[in-house]
Amino acid sequence: MKKIQISPSILSADFSQLGNEIKRLEEGGADMIHVDVMDGHFVPNLTIGPPVIKALKKNSSLLFDVHLMISPVHKYIQAYSEAGADIITIHPEATNDLKLSILKIKDLKKKVGISLNPETGVNIIKEFLHQIDLVLIMSVNPGFGGQKFMPEVLEKIKELKKIQKEKNINFDIEIDGGINFENSKLAIEAGANILVSGTTIFKSNDGDIKKNIELLKLK
């Protein structure tokens, strides 16, 4: 079984202290930094763009796990690559040609992630699973932090694990949305090996990031 990794979402960080917050995550044992990019179009919210990511990258040696919730996404891939994204995750619904967008990310020597919204089935990406590095399962509707976890998406993780075994292909399975100390165990048992969490990491146990990261990894 793959090592469980934690990718804290800076959506829940103190935006006036983002550089320091990333240092706290690094010192607390985070495996990577999850950056949610929203455009106010594909999802009903706005967050940060390439210049902020570029500035933040200087403060950390961790991988930047950048989730692009923007449409049309293809024309922005290069900008986020140049800003410092190590993993670029896109939504199938946000590009006119998923194969072309995957190849673009690979050409830029970045890891490729595909994200599935709660209502999006695994079938839409089956033919691309051998080309990608990561599948991000959304366990809330994307666009806002602090939503309640949707347990029904765990079936998609189990389906992906079955495909991995049958076809002998290797990719990470990441889950994002309402992850806490209870449902993280369910996600790990289903087969997820990367957990994205924001509120739980920054707010639980009086903001003890190290403790919260360790608790999330426990089965």
N, C-alpha and C positions, 0 to 999 in steps of 0.2 A: 504493500500500500504506500502511496506517496505521502511524503511529509506534509502535515497540515501547516498551511501558511496563513498569516493574517495580513490583510491589506486595509489599513484604516482609511476611512473616507474623511478627507479634510473638509467636506461639506459641513461637518459638525464642529470644526475647529473654530478658534477665535480668529476671525479674519483680520483683525487689527494686529495680530501677532503671528501670522502664518509661518514666517521663517523660524521663529522660536518653537512653534507647535510641531513643526516637522522634526526639529532637533529632539524634542521630547519623545516623539514617536520612535525615532531611531534609537535613542537611549533606552526606551521601554521595550525594545525587542521586536518592533514591527519588521515584517519581511519585505514589504514594499509600501508605496504610498498610492492610494486610490484617489484619482482626480476626476470628479464628475464635471463634464463640460456640457452645459445646456444653452440652447439658443433662443428660448422663448417662442419657438416655432414647432419643432419636433416634440418638445415638451414645454409645458406652460411655466417656465422659469428661466432665469438668466444666471449664469455663473461666470467663470473666468476664461480668459483666452490665452493664446500663445505667449504674450509678453510676461504674464504672471507666472506661467509654468517655467519659462526660461529663467526668471529671477529666483524662483523657489529651488530649481534644480541645483543651483550653486550652493545651496545650504545642505545638500544631502548626497550621500553615496548610494542610497537605496534606489531600486528600480521604481520608475514612475509608471503606474498602471492607469492609463488614461482612457476613460470611457466617454466616447463622443456621442452625445445625444443631440446631434445636429443634422439637419437635412436642407439641401443635399450635401452629404458628407464627403463625397469623393474629392471635391476641389479643396477641402481643408486638410486632407491627410498630410500633405507635405509640410504645411505650416506647423502642425503639432509634432511631427517628427523632428523638424529642425529646432523646435522649442525644447526638446529633451524627453519626449515620450519614449519609453522603452517597450511598452506594450500598448498597441492601439486597438481598441475595441469599438466596433461599429455595429449598427443595427441593419439587418437585411432590408427593412422597409425604408431605410434612409438613403439607399443608393439605387440607381437605375441598372447597375451591372455589378452584382456582388462579386463575381469572379474577377472582374477588372480591379475592383477596390482591394480585394485580397492580394492580388499580384502587385498592386501599387505599394502596399504596406511591406510586402516581402522584398520588393526592389529597393526599398529604403532601409533594408536590414533591420527591421523591427519585428517584434513578435505580433502575430495576428490574433485578435480576439473577435468573436461574434457573440452578440448579446441577444437573448430571447426574452421578450416581454412575457408577462404571465399568460396572455392569450395566444402567444405564438408557439406553434408546435415544433418539434425536433425535425420533422420531415423537410422543412424549408432549407435546412443546412446539411442534410445527410450526405449529399454528394461532395461537400466541401470539407468534411471532417478530416480527411487525410492531408489537407493543405494548411490547416490552421493549428495554432498553439493552445488556444483557450476557448472555452464556451462559458459565457457569463449568463447564468440563470437569474433573471429578475424575480425576486419574491415579493415585490410591491410594484405598483404601477410607477414607472420612472417619472422623475420631475420634482419630487419633494422628499426631504428627509423626515424621519420620525413616523413613518407609516407602519401599520401592523403587518406582520409576517403572514404570507399566504401559504399554508402548508401543502396545498394541492400541487405546487410546483415541484415538490420532491419527487413526484413520479417521473418528471422529465430527467432528473438526475439519474434515477435508476435506469431509465431507458438508454441514456448515454453510456452508462457503465456497461450495459449489456452489449451495445454496439462496439464499444472498445474491445471487449473480450472476444466477441464473434469475429471481428475484422482485424484484430491484433493491431490497432492503431493507438497512438498515444497523444493525448492532449489534456490540459488541466481543466478541471471543472470548478468554476468560481460561482459563488452565490452572493447576491447583494439585495438587501431590503429587510429592515426590521430584525436584523440578526442580534440575538441576545444569548445569555448563558444557557438557556433551556433549548431553544430551537437550533442552536449551533450544533448540539449533539445529534439532533435528527438529521441535519444537513450532512454531517460527517458520516453518519451511519448509512445515509443514502448513497454516498460516494463523492461528495464535494471535498476538494483538498485545498481550496483557497476561500477564505471567508472575508467578505467586506463588511465592516461595521463602523459606524460613526458614533452615534449617541451612546451606545454601551461602552465604547472605549474611552470617550472623553468625559462622560458624566457619571458613570457608575463608580462605587467605592471611593467617593470624594475625588474623582479624577485621577485615581492611581492607574496610570496607563499600563505599567509593567504587569501589575496584578491582573488587570482586565484582559490583556492579551494572553496571559498564561491560562486564565480561566476559560477563554473562548476555545483554546486548543484541546481542552480536556474532553474526552469522550464519556 
